[in-house]
Amino acid sequence: MKTVRISPGPAAAHAFRLGVGAGALVGLVGIGLLYWVGGLTLAFVAYALVCLFPVYLVFVAAALSVWLGYDKDATALRPVVREK
């Protein structure tokens, strides 16, 4: 039996944007809180914002895409053929 795949709708797109925004806010607040408490130096805060924060956002987006149904597997692929 074939699995029926329904594409996510506009509510999922809104939830994805909201989730990425909330994840970014949580990450920035976490970095700011650690700097304020004294757990991070200014140099490491700059490193975290430039190098680590984008990677964190990719993981947040990947988790949200799986949760909201944007993930695709090998069965969703179709061959591309150009007709002459």
N, C-alpha and C positions, 0 to 999 in steps of 0.2 A: 504494500500500500504506500502510495506517495504521501509525503508530508506536505500539507498546505502551508505556504508561507505568505503571510499577510504583511505588507509593508507598513512601517510605522506612519502614523498620521501627523497632523499639525500639533496635536497635544504632546506627542513624543518629542517633536522638534523644539517646542517651547520648554519642555522639561529638561532637554539636553542643554539648551542655552542657560537655563536657570541653574542647573547642576554645575556646569563649568564655572559660572560666575560665583556660585556659593563655594565651590572648591578653591577658586582663586582667592576669594576673601578669607577663607579659613587658613590657607597657606600663608598669605601676607600677614594676617593677624598673629599667626604662630611665630613667624620670623620676628615680627615687631615685639611680641611679648618676650621672646627669648633674649632679644637685644636689651629690652627695658630692664629685665631681671638681672642681666649681666652674664647670661650664659653664652652669648656670642659677642665677638669683637666686631668692630665696624668693617674690617677687611673681610671677615667671614660672611657678614650680612651681604656685602657686595657680591661675593662669590656665590652665595646661595641664590641671590636674585638673578644673577646673570647665567649661571651654569645649572644649578639644581632645580630652580623653580619651573623652567620650561619642561624639564623631564617629569616633574611632579604633575604638571598639567596634562601631559600626554597620558600618564597613567590614569588620571581622573577621567579624561575623555574616553579612554579605552574601557574602563569599568562602566561608565554610563552608557556607552554604545552597546555593550553586551546586555546590560540590564534592560535597556529600552528596546532592544530588538533590532538594532542596526547592524549587528554582526552578520557576516556572510560566511558560508563554508564552501567547499569545493562543488557542491551540487548547484550552487547559484551561478556558477561560471558557465558561459556559453561561448562557443568558438566564434571568432570574428572573421567573416569572410567578405571580401569585397568582390562584388559581381562586375564582370567586364562588359 
